[in-house]
Amino acid sequence: MAGPASAHRLQLAPEELRRLGYRIIDLLVEHERSLPGKAVTRALDPRAARERLRKPFPEQGVAPETALDEIERDVLSTLTHVNHPRFFAFVPGPGNLVSALAEALAAGYNVFAGTWMEGSGPAEVELHTVDWLRQICGLPETAFGLLVSGGSVANLTALAVARRVRLDDRTGPGVVYYSDQTHSAVERALRILGFSKRQLRRLPSDEAFRIRLEELQQAVAADRQAGLVPFCVVANAGTTNTGAVDPLRELVSWCRRQDLWLHVDGAYGAAAALCERGRLLLDGLDGVDSLALDPHKWLFQPFEAGCVLVREGSRLLDTFRIVPPYLEDVYRREGVNFCDYGIQLTRSFRALKLWMSLKVFGVAAFREAIAWGFELAERAESRLRANPVWEIVSPAQMAVLCFRLRPVGAPEDELDAFQQRLADALFCGGFAALTTTVLRGRRVLRMCTINPRTTGEDIDRTIDELERTAAALR
């Protein structure tokens, strides 16, 4: 069927658009309803994907229903569902449909959220939303920030400010310090900012996978003695590997005395400050110079949603504001221009989904959902400890648990490969998904339990499936 007569205007007739929209809504609602019964994983190999999806450039359009049928059949059916209640790999993306509908609203209105002139209402919503995040993390009223794509850009933005403030935008002899548990996004950001590997100090973590303050002190003193310029420490508020939190309160005190910028990568864990248990673990978060956090993780937003906060928010403006002639009209009006505070001029309205879901569900629901993630990981640990074939390598903290199967009589030198085979077999089976990582040179299994729609039964059945799969592999 040929496209509609108004296709050259890239526009559907109102009734046709309504039919398409209603069908998409039905698809989303049915997907969420039926998700627990679906396989967690289903992927095409690259050749099959090419054969299924690579078709000639479509000179003429087709009916919207035809295109949607193809999407449903060939694209959405071959996903790993990171919002599945038994997806425990990496960091799950639970999302929620209220936020997804808010995202559709922002996209449908095609909101430009870079300047006040073109989006004053959206800018005001982002101001409120960022301030809510500031309050959750306990930062002072001087703090300011903006929503970005995720932790990678949030870390990059904050570290660019640190370079500006401490080194006047020069890399020169500057040195940055972080632990061996720090996310690779931090090193990538530092490379982008012009720092060489010789300027990065990756320090070994302690037995709890936290940065060692004494070793940090020694490294800084040695670099200063060598004529280098230590300027920044990157701490973790919930590592990806184990959920470990660096000793933030001690780091805040020491970095201030040493005139070092303290940035915290809280992309995973900082949002846990919303609940009492998280707030205790994150003691000291209120004293940092800058912070990255990801609402698309433990605040249950659809991708993409990251946030960067800087203690003295005006420093974002000092780092990024440039006014070319073609934007001078923007600056003849009052209001906040978020393009002045980060990398992007063209920005989507990311704040709407978080704002709307907080409005609809209320902050108490988010607080309880975060606390539930803690409880699920502890349930998994308790269940594993009941069977001596399992070894807990890193206990449940910040909803992350690392463990290892030690079959009776299995040679030690084969255990690493067995953990990988077990994770791969579970993933391919589709019932549940978890991944592996390496801790102290050993391959371990890792679970992250932040989906608020995961049940205790999901945890128990996943461990049952792990044990059945392990028995079949031996």
C-alpha positions as CSV (number, residue, x, y, z in Angstrom):
1,M,0.0,0.0,0.0
2,A,1.4,3.4,-0.9
3,G,1.8,6.1,1.7
4,P,-0.8,8.8,2.2
5,A,-1.3,11.7,-0.1
6,S,0.3,14.1,2.4
7,A,3.4,12.0,2.7
8,H,5.5,14.6,1.1
9,R,4.7,16.8,4.1
10,L,5.8,14.0,6.4
11,Q,2.4,14.0,8.0
12,L,-0.3,11.4,8.6
13,A,-4.0,12.2,8.6
14,P,-5.3,12.7,12.2
15,E,-7.3,9.4,12.3
16,E,-4.5,7.4,10.8
17,L,-2.1,8.9,13.4
18,R,-4.5,8.0,16.2
19,R,-4.8,4.4,15.0
20,L,-1.0,4.2,15.0
21,G,-0.7,5.8,18.4
22,Y,-3.3,3.6,20.0
23,R,-1.7,0.5,18.6
24,I,1.7,1.6,19.9
25,I,0.2,2.2,23.4
26,D,-1.5,-1.2,23.3
27,L,1.8,-2.7,22.4
28,L,3.7,-1.1,25.2
29,V,1.0,-1.9,27.8
30,E,0.9,-5.6,26.7
31,H,4.7,-5.8,26.7
32,E,4.9,-4.6,30.3
33,R,2.0,-6.9,31.3
34,S,3.5,-10.0,29.7
35,L,7.2,-9.3,30.3
36,P,7.7,-11.6,33.3
37,G,6.7,-14.6,31.1
38,K,9.0,-13.7,28.2
39,A,12.6,-14.9,27.7
40,V,15.0,-12.3,29.1
41,T,17.4,-12.7,26.2
42,R,16.9,-13.2,22.5
43,A,19.5,-12.1,20.0
44,L,20.1,-12.6,16.3
45,D,23.6,-13.4,15.0
46,P,24.9,-10.6,12.7
47,R,24.2,-12.5,9.5
48,A,20.6,-13.2,10.4
49,A,20.1,-9.6,11.4
50,R,21.5,-8.4,8.1
51,E,19.2,-10.8,6.1
52,R,16.2,-9.8,8.1
53,L,16.6,-6.0,8.3
54,R,18.9,-4.8,5.5
55,K,16.5,-4.0,2.7
56,P,16.7,-1.5,-0.2
57,F,16.3,2.2,0.4
58,P,12.5,2.7,0.4
59,E,11.7,5.1,-2.4
60,Q,7.9,4.9,-1.6
61,G,6.3,4.6,1.8
62,V,4.2,1.8,3.2
63,A,1.2,1.9,5.5
64,P,2.2,2.7,9.1
65,E,0.8,-0.6,10.3
66,T,3.1,-2.4,7.9
67,A,6.2,-0.6,9.2
68,L,5.1,-1.3,12.8
69,D,4.5,-5.0,12.0
70,E,8.1,-5.1,10.8
71,I,9.4,-3.4,13.9
72,E,7.5,-5.7,16.2
73,R,8.4,-8.9,14.3
74,D,12.1,-8.2,13.4
75,V,13.4,-5.6,15.9
76,L,11.5,-5.7,19.2
77,S,11.4,-9.5,19.3
78,T,15.2,-9.8,19.3
79,L,16.1,-7.8,22.4
80,T,17.7,-8.5,25.7
81,H,15.1,-7.0,28.0
82,V,17.1,-5.0,30.4
83,N,13.8,-4.1,32.2
84,H,12.9,-7.8,32.7
85,P,12.5,-8.7,36.4
86,R,15.1,-11.5,36.0
87,F,17.7,-9.3,34.2
88,F,20.5,-9.1,36.8
89,A,23.4,-8.4,34.4
90,F,25.5,-5.2,34.2
91,V,23.1,-2.5,35.7
92,P,19.5,-3.1,34.8
93,G,17.4,-0.4,33.2
94,P,14.0,-0.9,34.8
95,G,12.4,2.1,33.4
96,N,8.6,2.8,33.8
97,L,5.9,3.5,31.3
98,V,4.8,6.8,32.8
99,S,8.2,8.1,32.0
100,A,8.1,6.5,28.6
101,L,4.9,8.3,27.8
102,A,6.4,11.6,29.0
103,E,9.3,10.9,26.7
104,A,6.9,10.5,23.8
105,L,5.2,13.8,24.7
106,A,8.6,15.6,24.7
107,A,9.5,14.0,21.4
108,G,6.1,14.7,19.9
109,Y,6.3,18.4,20.8
110,N,9.9,18.2,19.6
111,V,11.0,20.3,22.5
112,F,14.4,22.1,22.1
113,A,15.7,22.3,25.7
114,G,19.0,24.2,25.0
115,T,17.8,27.8,25.6
116,W,15.2,29.7,27.6
117,M,14.1,31.5,24.4
118,E,13.0,28.3,22.8
119,G,11.9,26.3,25.9
120,S,11.2,28.4,29.0
121,G,8.7,25.9,30.4
122,P,11.0,22.9,29.8
123,A,13.9,24.9,31.3
124,E,11.9,25.6,34.4
125,V,11.0,21.9,34.8
126,E,14.7,21.0,34.4
127,L,15.6,23.5,37.0
128,H,13.2,22.0,39.5
129,T,14.2,18.4,38.6
130,V,17.9,19.1,38.9
131,D,17.3,20.8,42.2
132,W,15.4,17.7,43.5
133,L,18.4,15.6,42.6
134,R,20.6,18.1,44.4
135,Q,18.5,17.8,47.5
136,I,18.6,14.0,47.4
137,C,22.4,14.1,47.3
138,G,22.5,16.7,50.1
139,L,24.5,19.3,48.1
140,P,24.2,23.0,49.1
141,E,22.0,25.5,47.3
142,T,25.0,26.8,45.4
143,A,25.1,23.6,43.5
144,F,23.8,23.4,40.0
145,G,23.8,21.0,37.1
146,L,22.0,19.6,34.1
147,L,20.6,16.4,32.6
148,V,22.8,14.7,30.1
149,S,22.8,11.3,28.3
150,G,24.4,9.3,31.1
151,G,27.4,8.7,33.4
152,S,29.9,8.9,30.6
153,V,29.0,12.5,29.6
154,A,28.3,13.5,33.3
155,N,31.8,12.4,34.3
156,L,33.3,14.1,31.2
157,T,31.4,17.4,32.0
158,A,32.5,17.4,35.7
159,L,36.1,16.6,35.0
160,A,36.2,19.4,32.4
161,V,35.1,21.8,35.1
162,A,37.8,20.4,37.4
163,R,40.4,20.9,34.8
164,R,39.2,24.5,34.2
165,V,39.1,25.4,37.9
166,R,42.3,23.7,39.1
167,L,44.5,23.8,35.9
168,D,43.1,26.7,34.0
169,D,42.1,24.4,31.1
170,R,45.7,23.1,30.7
171,T,46.6,19.4,31.2
172,G,50.3,20.1,31.6
173,P,51.7,18.3,34.7
174,G,48.2,17.6,36.2
175,V,47.6,14.2,37.8
176,V,44.3,12.5,38.6
177,Y,43.8,9.7,41.2
178,Y,41.2,6.9,41.4
179,S,40.9,3.3,42.4
180,D,41.1,0.1,40.3
181,Q,37.4,-0.2,40.7
182,T,36.6,3.0,39.0
183,H,34.4,2.8,35.8
184,S,36.2,3.0,32.5
185,A,34.1,6.0,31.6
186,V,36.3,8.1,33.9
187,E,39.5,7.1,32.1
188,R,37.8,7.7,28.7
189,A,36.7,11.2,29.8
190,L,40.2,12.0,31.0
191,R,41.7,10.9,27.6
192,I,39.2,13.0,25.8
193,L,40.2,16.0,28.0
194,G,43.9,15.5,26.9
195,F,45.4,13.6,29.8
196,S,47.9,10.9,29.0
197,K,48.2,7.6,30.8
198,R,51.2,8.9,32.6
199,Q,49.0,11.5,34.4
200,L,46.5,8.9,35.6
201,R,47.0,7.1,38.9
202,R,45.0,3.9,39.2
203,L,45.4,2.8,42.8
204,P,44.8,-0.7,44.2
205,S,41.6,-1.0,46.3
206,D,41.4,-2.5,49.7
207,E,39.8,-5.8,50.8
208,A,36.3,-4.1,50.5
209,F,37.1,-2.8,47.0
210,R,37.4,0.8,48.2
211,I,40.2,3.3,47.5
212,R,43.0,3.2,50.2
213,L,43.3,6.6,51.7
214,E,46.9,6.0,52.9
215,E,48.0,4.9,49.5
216,L,46.3,7.9,47.9
217,Q,48.1,10.2,50.3
218,Q,51.5,8.6,49.5
219,A,50.9,8.9,45.7
220,V,50.0,12.6,46.0
221,A,53.0,13.4,48.1
222,A,55.3,11.5,45.7
223,D,54.0,13.3,42.7
224,R,54.3,16.7,44.3
225,Q,57.9,15.8,45.3
226,A,58.5,15.0,41.6
227,G,57.2,18.5,40.5
228,L,53.8,17.3,39.2
229,V,50.5,18.9,40.0
230,P,47.9,16.6,41.7
231,F,44.6,18.3,41.1
232,C,41.7,15.8,41.2
233,V,40.6,12.7,43.0
234,V,37.7,10.6,41.6
235,A,35.8,8.6,44.2
236,N,33.1,6.0,43.8
237,A,29.6,6.0,45.2
238,G,28.6,2.5,44.2
239,T,31.0,0.7,41.9
240,T,29.7,-1.3,39.0
241,N,31.8,-4.4,40.1
242,T,30.6,-4.7,43.7
243,G,28.6,-1.6,44.7
244,A,31.5,-0.5,46.9
245,V,31.4,3.1,48.2
246,D,34.7,4.8,48.8
247,P,35.2,6.5,52.2
248,L,33.6,9.8,51.1
249,R,33.6,11.6,54.4
250,E,37.4,11.1,54.9
251,L,38.1,11.9,51.3
252,V,36.1,15.2,51.5
253,S,38.1,16.3,54.6
254,W,41.5,15.3,53.2
255,C,40.9,16.7,49.7
256,R,39.9,20.1,51.1
257,R,43.1,20.2,53.2
258,Q,45.1,19.3,50.1
259,D,43.3,21.7,47.8
260,L,42.3,18.8,45.5
261,W,39.1,18.6,43.5
262,L,36.9,15.7,44.7
263,H,34.7,14.3,42.0
264,V,32.4,11.4,42.7
265,D,31.2,8.9,40.1
266,G,27.8,8.0,41.5
267,A,26.3,7.1,38.2
268,Y,25.1,3.8,39.8
269,G,24.7,4.4,43.5
270,A,24.2,8.1,44.3
271,A,20.5,7.9,43.9
272,A,20.4,5.4,46.8
273,A,20.8,8.5,49.1
274,L,17.0,8.8,48.7
275,C,16.5,6.0,51.2
276,E,17.8,5.7,54.8
277,R,20.2,2.7,54.1
278,G,21.7,4.4,51.1
279,R,22.1,7.7,52.9
280,L,24.1,6.0,55.6
281,L,26.4,4.3,53.1
282,L,26.9,7.5,51.2
283,D,27.9,9.6,54.2
284,G,30.0,12.5,52.9
285,L,28.3,12.8,49.5
286,D,27.1,16.2,50.5
287,G,30.7,17.5,50.7
288,V,32.0,16.7,47.1
289,D,32.9,19.2,44.5
290,S,31.1,17.4,41.6
291,L,29.0,14.4,41.1
292,A,27.7,12.2,38.3
293,L,24.5,10.2,38.7
294,D,22.2,8.3,36.3
295,P,18.4,8.5,36.8
296,H,18.1,5.7,34.1
297,K,19.6,3.4,36.7
298,W,18.4,3.5,40.3
299,L,15.7,6.2,39.6
300,F,14.0,3.9,37.1
301,Q,13.9,6.2,34.0
302,P,14.1,5.0,30.4
303,F,17.4,5.6,28.6
304,E,18.9,8.1,28.4
305,A,19.0,10.1,31.6
306,G,22.2,11.2,33.4
307,C,22.9,14.2,35.6
308,V,26.0,16.2,36.5
309,L,26.0,18.4,39.6
310,V,28.7,20.8,40.6
311,R,29.0,22.2,44.1
312,E,29.6,25.8,42.8
313,G,27.3,25.7,39.9
314,S,28.7,28.9,38.4
315,R,31.8,27.0,37.5
316,L,29.8,25.1,34.8
317,L,29.0,28.4,33.2
318,D,32.7,29.5,33.4
319,T,33.7,26.3,31.7
320,F,31.2,26.0,28.9
321,R,29.6,29.4,28.0
322,I,30.3,30.7,24.6
323,V,28.2,33.3,22.9
324,P,28.5,33.4,19.0
325,P,26.8,36.1,17.0
326,Y,24.0,33.7,15.8
327,L,22.9,33.2,19.4
328,E,23.0,36.8,20.6
329,D,19.2,37.0,20.4
330,V,19.0,34.3,23.0
331,Y,21.0,36.4,25.5
332,R,18.8,39.5,25.1
333,R,16.2,37.6,27.2
334,E,16.3,36.6,30.8
335,G,16.3,33.0,31.8
336,V,18.6,30.0,32.1
337,N,20.2,28.7,29.0
338,F,21.2,25.1,29.7
339,C,23.5,25.1,26.6
340,D,25.8,27.3,28.7
341,Y,26.3,24.6,31.3
342,G,27.4,21.7,29.3
343,I,28.5,20.2,26.0
344,Q,25.2,20.3,24.1
345,L,23.5,23.2,22.4
346,T,20.8,21.0,20.9
347,R,19.3,19.2,23.9
348,S,16.2,17.0,24.3
349,F,13.8,17.5,27.2
350,R,15.1,14.7,29.4
351,A,13.8,16.2,32.6
352,L,10.1,15.7,31.7
353,K,10.2,11.9,32.3
354,L,11.8,12.1,35.7
355,W,9.6,15.1,36.7
356,M,6.4,13.4,35.6
357,S,7.1,10.0,37.2
358,L,8.0,11.7,40.5
359,K,4.8,13.6,40.3
360,V,2.7,10.6,39.5
361,F,4.2,8.0,41.9
362,G,5.5,10.3,44.6
363,V,9.0,10.3,46.2
364,A,7.9,7.7,48.8
365,A,7.4,5.1,46.1
366,F,10.9,5.7,44.7
367,R,12.3,5.5,48.2
368,E,10.7,2.1,48.8
369,A,11.7,0.9,45.3
370,I,15.4,1.7,46.0
371,A,15.2,0.0,49.4
372,W,13.7,-3.1,47.8
373,G,16.8,-3.4,45.6
374,F,18.9,-3.7,48.8
375,E,16.6,-6.4,50.2
376,L,16.6,-8.5,47.0
377,A,20.4,-8.7,46.9
378,E,20.5,-9.7,50.5
379,R,17.9,-12.4,49.9
380,A,20.1,-13.8,47.1
381,E,23.1,-13.8,49.4
382,S,21.2,-15.6,52.1
383,R,20.0,-18.2,49.7
384,L,23.5,-18.8,48.3
385,R,25.1,-19.1,51.7
386,A,22.7,-21.9,52.5
387,N,24.4,-24.1,49.9
388,P,28.2,-24.8,50.5
389,V,28.9,-25.1,46.7
390,W,28.6,-21.3,46.5
391,E,31.3,-18.9,47.7
392,I,30.4,-15.3,48.4
393,V,33.2,-13.2,47.0
394,S,31.7,-9.7,47.7
395,P,28.6,-9.6,49.9
396,A,25.5,-7.8,49.0
397,Q,26.0,-4.0,49.1
398,M,24.2,-1.3,47.2
399,A,22.1,-4.1,45.6
400,V,25.2,-5.8,44.0
401,L,26.3,-9.3,44.9
402,C,29.4,-11.3,43.6
403,F,29.7,-15.0,44.1
404,R,31.3,-18.1,42.6
405,L,30.4,-21.7,42.2
406,R,32.9,-24.2,43.5
407,P,31.8,-27.7,42.4
408,V,33.1,-30.5,44.7
409,G,36.3,-31.8,43.3
410,A,36.7,-29.2,40.5
411,P,40.3,-28.2,39.9
412,E,41.1,-24.6,40.9
413,D,42.6,-23.8,37.6
414,E,39.3,-24.6,35.8
415,L,37.0,-22.5,38.1
416,D,37.3,-19.2,36.1
417,A,36.3,-20.9,32.9
418,F,33.4,-22.6,34.6
419,Q,32.0,-19.4,35.9
420,Q,32.0,-17.9,32.4
421,R,30.4,-21.1,30.9
422,L,27.7,-20.9,33.6
423,A,26.9,-17.3,32.9
424,D,26.9,-17.8,29.2
425,A,24.6,-20.9,29.4
426,L,22.1,-19.0,31.7
427,F,22.1,-16.0,29.4
428,C,21.5,-18.2,26.3
429,G,18.8,-20.1,28.1
430,G,16.7,-17.0,28.4
431,F,15.2,-17.6,31.8
432,A,17.4,-15.1,33.5
433,A,20.6,-13.1,32.9
434,L,23.6,-12.2,34.9
435,T,27.2,-11.5,33.9
436,T,30.7,-12.0,35.2
437,T,33.5,-9.8,36.3
438,V,37.0,-10.2,37.7
439,L,37.8,-9.5,41.4
440,R,41.3,-10.1,42.8
441,G,42.2,-12.0,39.6
442,R,39.3,-14.4,39.8
443,R,36.3,-14.7,37.5
444,V,33.1,-14.3,39.5
445,L,29.3,-14.2,38.9
446,R,27.6,-10.9,39.5
447,M,24.0,-9.9,40.2
448,C,22.5,-6.4,40.3
449,T,19.0,-6.3,41.7
450,I,17.6,-2.8,41.3
451,N,14.4,-3.6,39.3
452,P,11.4,-2.8,41.6
453,R,9.3,-5.3,39.8
454,T,11.6,-8.2,40.6
455,T,10.1,-10.5,43.2
456,G,11.6,-12.7,45.9
457,E,10.4,-15.6,43.8
458,D,12.4,-14.3,40.8
459,I,15.5,-14.4,42.9
460,D,14.8,-18.0,44.2
461,R,13.9,-19.3,40.7
462,T,17.0,-17.7,39.2
463,I,19.3,-19.4,41.8
464,D,17.5,-22.7,41.2
465,E,18.1,-22.3,37.4
466,L,21.8,-21.5,38.1
467,E,22.1,-24.7,40.1
468,R,20.4,-26.8,37.4
469,T,22.5,-25.2,34.7
470,A,25.7,-25.9,36.6
471,A,24.7,-29.5,37.2
472,A,24.2,-29.9,33.4
473,L,27.6,-28.4,32.6
474,R,29.6,-30.6,35.0
